[in-house]
Amino acid sequence: MSAARKAFRDVLLTHLTCEEAGLDREVRLRTLGLNSMRAVDLVLDLEDRFGFAFPDDRFTDENFATEASLWAAVEPLLGAGARL
């Protein structure tokens, strides 16, 4: 796992109601406690952590469905200068 992916996962876990062992890439994030308010807080934390702006058009149910789908939405936003 890359340093960026690990940092992403660490931020994500602070917004879920599970431990790291309970976070599988394909488990539905809603079942782990992610609701719309937590999703907004999560995005703000990711933006602060990595120094990017999350576009409004990426706030979709599909992008926030699983860890894998959210990572797929976030990873392209990480530039070469992303803060790890």
C-alpha positions in Angstrom: 0.0 0.0 0.0 1.4 3.4 -1.0 1.9 6.1 1.5 -0.9 8.2 0.0 -3.3 5.2 0.1 -2.3 4.6 3.8 -2.9 8.3 4.7 -6.2 8.2 2.8 -7.3 5.2 4.7 -6.2 6.7 8.1 -8.4 9.8 7.4 -11.3 7.7 6.2 -11.2 5.5 9.4 -11.6 8.6 11.6 -15.1 9.1 10.0 -16.3 5.5 10.3 -17.6 3.4 13.2 -15.2 0.5 12.6 -11.6 -0.4 13.3 -9.1 -0.9 10.5 -9.6 -4.6 10.5 -13.3 -4.1 9.7 -12.6 -1.9 6.6 -12.6 -4.0 3.5 -12.1 -2.2 0.1 -15.6 -3.3 -1.1 -17.7 -3.0 2.0 -20.4 -0.3 1.8 -19.3 2.7 3.7 -22.9 3.5 4.8 -22.8 0.2 6.8 -19.8 1.5 8.6 -21.5 4.7 9.6 -20.7 7.1 6.7 -23.7 9.4 6.3 -24.0 12.7 4.3 -22.7 14.9 7.2 -19.7 12.6 7.9 -19.0 12.5 4.1 -18.7 16.3 4.0 -16.4 16.3 7.1 -14.4 13.5 5.5 -13.9 15.5 2.3 -12.8 18.5 4.2 -10.3 16.5 6.1 -9.0 14.9 2.9 -8.6 18.3 1.3 -6.7 19.6 4.3 -4.5 16.5 4.5 -3.6 16.3 0.8 -4.0 19.9 -0.3 -6.5 19.4 -3.1 -10.1 20.7 -3.8 -12.7 18.0 -4.2 -15.0 19.0 -7.1 -18.7 19.2 -6.4 -19.5 16.9 -9.2 -17.7 14.1 -7.4 -20.1 14.1 -4.5 -22.1 11.1 -5.8 -23.4 8.0 -4.1 -21.2 5.9 -6.4 -18.0 7.7 -5.3 -18.9 7.3 -1.6 -20.1 3.7 -1.9 -16.9 1.9 -0.9 -13.3 2.6 0.1 -12.2 1.5 -3.4 -14.7 3.8 -5.2 -13.8 6.8 -3.0 -10.1 6.2 -3.5 -10.7 6.1 -7.3 -12.4 9.5 -7.0 -9.6 11.0 -4.8 -6.5 9.5 -6.3 -6.5 11.5 -9.5 -6.8 14.7 -7.4 -3.4 14.0 -5.8 -0.8 15.9 -7.6 2.9 15.4 -7.3 3.0 17.9 -4.5 0.4 16.2 -2.4 1.1 16.4 1.3 1.6 13.0 2.8 
